Amino acid sequence: MAGLIRNMSAWLLSLTALAVLAAPGRTQDTAVMAAPLPPYCINKGLHVSGIGVDTMTEIMAIAKAPFDPKQIKLMPFAVGLKKVLSLRGQALLNVPQDTTDGTTLKLVGPVDVERYALIGRKGRGLKISTWKDAARYKIATIRGSDAEQALIAWGADPTALMRSSAHILPLYQLASKEADLIALPDMAMAYYLETMGTHGQAYEIVHIYKRVPLFFAFSQDTDNGLVKCLNGALKTLQRPGPDGKSRFDVIVEKYLPDGRLP
């Protein structure tokens, strides 16, 4: 989840709908929140979709608990995290594991693993295993994003990066060969390429420098039975079928028809 994507405009805070979760044998009203994080949470006006949204909907159906994804409350990630940590009856989608360390949040997941990667044009044969290797190349980033911050923590000098305020320019720089690599979560890169009509198979992951498991985080007052039930439902969703494909894979393909980056 890129930090830039989480810094949404203030108008998102005006959305106030609540989602109702019902655990078997009891009802518990929970405000479900999410920050825009393509392709896990995609904001199109007042409509919210994405891998995380569909996954929550599916596991609620498996758990036989009613849930309306149209009632998800959109807000910046930092605001949602503060609410789920301090208030009762809250849930936040697509939460990085390192954000939950040391908290009393109740977790469902991991739903998926977001991979912060250096991505390049396919066929160039770039080899990277350490930051010293990566430092030889021109790297485009989104200023302030989680992927950029992780790259800096790995050893990057911010002044040596090709930093932009949004993803469009770094993608153009990579495509036009102004940049050798782009630093993004691999799923976000695949989604951006899909939306731009660019075939993702023209690009490849050169090096993964951080893996971030994503969870659905519930406030500490959440019923343990509900959390256990949803974790079981998630395992069912992720279990491969006879053809080797899980229902979760089908959800991913809905948003990434070209699949994940090679």
C-alpha positions, 0 to 999 in steps of 0.5 A: 500500500503506497503511502501516496495512495493513502493520502486521499483528499478530505472529501473522502472523509465525508463518506459515513456508511456502515457495513454490518457483519453478523457472526453465526449465532450473534450480530455485531455491527462493525464499521468497515473502512478501507483506504484506496490501494489499487488493486486491493481497494479501488475508488471510483466515485462512490463505488468501491471495488478491488481484490480486498473488497471482493475477498471480504464479501466472499468470506462473509458469504462463506461464513453466512454473515450478511455484508454489503460492500457498498457500505464500506467507508473510504478514508486515508489509511492513517485515519482508519488505523487510528479508528480501528485501534481506538474505537469499538466495532471497527474493521480496516481492510488491507492492513500491512502486518508491520503496522499491526505489530505490538497492537491488540488488533484481531487479524484475518489473513494474510489475505495476500502478500504485497511485494515491493519490487524493482521492476524493469522492461523485460529482456534487459537481463538486469541482475540485482541482489544487493542495494549496491547492485541496484544503485547502478541504475536509474530508479523512478519512485513515487515520492513518500510512498511506502515502496519508496520508503522501504527502498530508502531503508534498504539503502537508497539515497533519496537525492539519487532517485527519480521522484514523482508525485504520482505513478503516471510519470514514473511509468512513462519514464520506465517505458521511454527508457529514461529510467531503468527501473521503477519501485512499486508494489508488483500488484499495483504495477500490474494494475496500473499497466492494465488501466493504461492499456499496456500489456504487463508481460512487457515488464518483469520483476527484477528484484523484490526488496520487501514482502508485506503480508496484508490483513483485515484488522478488527478492533479488539472488542470483536467477537473471537468467534467471528474472527475464527470463522472469517479466517476459516472462510479465507482458507476455504477461499484460498484453497486450490480447486481441482484445476489448481485455481482457487476462488481467490485466484479468480478474484485476482484475475478479475482485476488483473486479466494479464495476471501478476508480473513475471 
